[in-house]
Amino acid sequence: MTQEELLTLLLVAPLLLLQSLFLFTDARKRGHKYWFWGLWGLIQCPVPLIFYFIFARKVISKKKNIKEEPK
């Protein structure tokens, strides 16, 4: 293993572990499939995090309940 590969591994591994830990604990707290989110967070980055915020946390909603006042 070259020094460049080792450096990359040392940077990517903690990132994946932190992402997985966040997804696992937050999904568990909110009652979602925490094992799924935690394991998926270990595999790749940042797609699971983006999908978690869109589908599980529903950061982006389809309907906005904001009523605009007529001018």
Secondary structure, DSSP 8 states (H G I E B T S, - for coil): --HHHHHHHHHHHHHHHHHHHHHHHHHHHHTS-HHHHHHHHHH-SSHHHHHIIIIIS--S-SS--------
